[in-house]
Amino acid sequence: MLPVGGETLIRYMAALSCRIAGSSGLLCRDLGFLNQSSKRCYRSLPTHGIGKYRHLLPPEVDKKKSKLQKEIKEGTDHEYGTLNFQVTGYNMLYVERFVRYMHKFFNQMSVPVEESYALQTRSTEVLLLQDSGSKMSVDYILSTHQRVVQVSGLKATLAPIILETLMMNQPEGVHLQVKQHTAEDYLKRFKVRPDVEKMKAAITH
């Protein structure tokens, strides 16, 4: 059955003649009412695009990238988002005991603990100036141990009570810091390898 309408009928007959004659390029240039950007006349037919299903499928997600990307929960008016309780200290025994106490305390207060992990140990050299001369020597090496307890969904009314309790039970020589979790904090967990980064830069450039 032919399409109804004068202009539609002309378009249909012109496209049909292009297919029969095999001179689609010449005829399309001569006809001004056809689309000048398309080189094939059959693209203007109503049946164009039938059978394509890729636009109906959900977008593909790279599994390698999805493992590295951590979903960060945003806070609301009544509760906080993802928070990092970072504990640092020179004595690893005190740091580990305090982190264990925090984990149990959050479970008792029904605060969801996302995960608890350790960051890289930092070393600081303490230099000693000799009595005679200006030469300095290494006297001691301080090791700073870091642990993180990550929680989410902490209620705003419960946060002051939890912070006050943790500060009252904080051991001597242990520092506690509470901050909003970011993507940079997640990347700090991985060890940086300069040789691999140089190889990646060489491949990209």
C-alpha positions in Angstrom: 0.0 0.0 0.0 1.4 3.4 -1.0 1.6 6.2 1.5 -1.2 8.8 1.5 -0.4 12.5 0.8 1.1 14.4 -2.2 4.5 15.2 -0.7 4.9 11.8 0.9 4.0 10.1 -2.3 6.6 12.1 -4.2 9.3 11.2 -1.7 8.3 7.6 -1.9 8.4 7.5 -5.7 11.8 9.3 -5.8 13.3 6.9 -3.3 11.9 3.9 -5.3 13.4 5.2 -8.5 16.8 5.6 -6.8 16.8 2.0 -5.8 15.7 0.8 -9.3 17.9 3.0 -11.4 21.0 2.6 -9.1 21.9 6.3 -9.5 21.1 7.4 -6.0 23.9 10.0 -5.7 23.0 11.9 -9.0 19.3 11.8 -8.4 19.6 12.9 -4.8 21.7 15.9 -5.8 19.2 16.9 -8.4 16.2 16.7 -6.0 16.1 19.6 -3.6 13.4 18.2 -1.3 15.5 15.3 -0.2 18.0 15.4 2.7 21.3 16.7 1.3 23.4 15.2 4.1 22.4 11.6 3.4 24.0 9.8 0.4 21.5 7.0 0.4 17.9 7.6 -0.4 16.6 4.5 1.5 17.6 6.2 4.8 14.6 8.5 4.5 12.2 5.5 4.4 9.9 4.9 7.5 11.4 1.4 7.9 14.9 2.8 8.6 16.1 1.6 12.0 13.9 -1.4 12.3 15.8 -4.3 14.0 18.2 -2.2 16.0 18.2 -3.1 19.7 21.4 -1.7 21.1 19.8 1.5 22.2 17.4 -0.5 24.3 20.1 -2.2 26.3 21.5 -0.6 29.5 25.0 1.0 29.2 27.9 -1.3 29.8 29.9 -0.8 32.9 33.6 -1.6 33.1 34.1 -4.2 35.8 37.7 -3.2 36.5 36.8 0.5 37.0 33.7 -0.4 39.1 35.9 -2.3 41.6 38.1 0.7 42.2 35.3 3.2 42.5 33.7 3.3 45.9 30.2 4.6 46.3 30.2 7.6 48.7 26.9 8.2 50.6 25.9 11.8 50.9 24.5 13.2 54.2 21.0 14.5 54.8 19.5 17.0 57.3 19.1 14.2 59.9 22.2 12.0 59.4 25.7 12.2 58.2 27.1 10.5 55.1 30.2 8.3 55.0 32.6 9.4 57.7 36.2 8.3 58.4 37.3 8.0 62.0 41.1 8.1 61.5 43.3 7.0 64.4 47.1 7.7 64.4 49.7 7.1 67.0 53.3 6.0 67.5 52.5 2.9 69.6 50.8 0.3 67.4 49.4 -1.5 70.4 47.4 1.5 71.7 46.2 2.2 68.2 44.9 -1.3 67.6 43.2 -1.5 71.0 41.4 1.8 70.5 40.3 0.8 67.0 38.9 -2.4 68.4 37.1 -0.5 71.1 35.6 1.9 68.5 34.3 -0.9 66.4 32.6 -2.6 69.3 31.2 0.7 70.5 29.7 1.5 67.0 28.0 -1.9 66.9 26.5 -1.4 70.4 25.1 2.0 69.3 23.7 0.5 66.1 25.9 2.7 63.9 26.7 0.8 60.6 30.4 0.2 60.1 31.3 0.0 56.4 34.8 -1.3 56.9 37.9 -1.0 59.0 41.4 -0.9 57.4 45.0 0.2 57.9 46.9 2.8 56.1 50.6 2.8 55.2 53.0 3.3 58.2 54.9 6.5 57.9 58.5 6.8 59.1 60.1 10.0 60.4 63.8 10.4 61.0 64.9 12.3 64.1 68.3 14.0 63.5 70.8 14.9 66.2 73.3 17.6 65.9 76.8 16.7 67.2 78.5 18.9 69.7 81.5 19.6 67.5 80.8 20.4 63.8 77.7 20.9 61.8 77.1 17.3 60.8 73.8 15.7 61.8 73.2 12.0 62.4 70.0 9.9 62.6 69.2 9.5 66.3 65.8 7.8 66.1 63.1 6.7 63.6 59.5 7.4 64.6 56.9 5.1 63.0 53.4 6.5 62.7 50.6 3.9 62.5 47.3 4.8 61.0 43.9 3.0 61.2 40.5 4.0 59.8 37.1 3.0 60.9 34.5 4.0 58.3 30.9 4.4 59.3 27.7 5.6 57.5 24.3 6.8 58.5 25.4 8.4 61.8 22.4 10.4 63.2 23.0 14.0 63.9 21.4 13.7 67.4 23.7 10.8 68.3 27.0 12.2 66.9 27.8 14.5 69.9 27.4 11.6 72.4 29.6 9.3 70.4 32.3 11.9 69.9 32.3 12.8 73.6 32.5 9.1 74.6 35.4 8.4 72.2 37.4 11.4 73.4 36.9 10.4 77.1 38.3 6.9 76.3 41.0 8.0 74.0 44.4 6.7 75.0 47.4 8.9 75.6 49.5 9.5 72.5 46.7 8.5 70.2 45.2 11.1 67.8 41.6 10.9 66.6 40.4 12.7 63.5 36.9 12.6 62.0 36.4 13.7 58.4 34.1 13.2 55.4 35.1 10.4 53.2 36.2 11.4 49.7 37.6 9.6 46.6 41.1 10.8 47.5 40.9 9.0 50.8 40.0 5.8 49.1 43.0 6.1 46.7 45.3 6.5 49.6 44.8 2.9 50.5 46.7 1.7 47.5 50.5 1.7 47.3 51.9 4.0 44.7 54.3 2.4 42.3 56.4 4.9 40.3 57.7 2.4 37.8 54.1 1.4 36.8 53.1 5.1 36.5 56.0 5.8 34.3 55.1 2.9 32.0 51.5 4.1 31.8 52.6 7.6 31.0 54.9 6.3 28.2 52.2 4.3 26.7 49.6 7.1 26.7 52.1 9.6 25.2 
